[in-house]
Amino acid sequence: MEVGFKTDKGVRRSNNEDACFVMKRDKLFIVADGVGGNNSGEIASRTAVSEVTEFFQKNPLKQGASIDEIRDYFHLCVNAANVAVVEKSYRIPRNRGMATTLVAAYIEGDKAYIINVGDSRGYLLHEGKLRQITDDHTYVNTLIKAGLITEEDALTHENRNMITRAIGADAQIEEDLFVVPIEAGDMILLCTDGLYGEVSDEELTEILQMKASVGNICSDLVDLANKNGGSDNITMIVLKFTEEDINE
């Protein structure tokens, strides 16, 4: 498996409130995008990523676990992260209201398990076609699914940045989990809205298919996001699978 990752504060932000972590040996990959004033978003995202990582290390997921077991496992994992962010928010007054999105991928054989809370996304590139796997937990996406606005309307909606689910926002958290079949040559992209908000699906597809290392692909995506505006922090992890990965 080829793994690339990169994070950048963007053009218009003074600090980076995104976080990511790669556990290549354990095949777990995590991206988070913090929200909150006074740099609290940075604390929220890094706390969530650290908690998920620690949970995974202390409670190894058994190989060959069923889908239901994996779903239950990551429910406990995400809720542990939620508790950590909520507790830190209440313990330190300046952190009140901080929260973070989270998207993660766990790879097991020929399947990817994508977990998300908020609007950080997971994509699959298969046979040259890019597909968003995750479902944005946003106010405008709720309106789109209800048929009240179009995707084009959402781009300029006054509440387009309103998140409906985030780690740290509530005492209880509900995550989504998607099971995605993967084949040799497929790629998975995990990213914050600082990337997909500036780079179109067509541009993402074109760059992901470049004959370059995944590390260089990540650099090119950051450069393009900044060229297109760079209005937010930009973070991504890119995975590319080989036949050997699928048949392990």
Salt bridges, closest charged atoms under 4 A:
GLU42 OE2 - ARG46 NH1 3.02
GLU54 OE2 - LYS58 NZ 2.59
GLU69 OE2 - LYS62 NZ 3.27
ASP110 OD1 - LYS111 NZ 3.57
GLU127 OE2 - HIS126 NE2 3.78
ASP135 OD2 - LYS145 NZ 2.81
ASP136 OD2 - ARG121 NH2 2.67
GLU175 OE1 - HIS75 ND1 3.12
ASP176 OD2 - HIS137 NE2 2.75
ASP176 OD1 - ARG165 NH1 3.32
ASP186 OD1 - HIS126 ND1 2.79
ASP232 OD1 - ARG13 NH1 3.28
GLU248 OE1 - LYS27 NZ 2.21
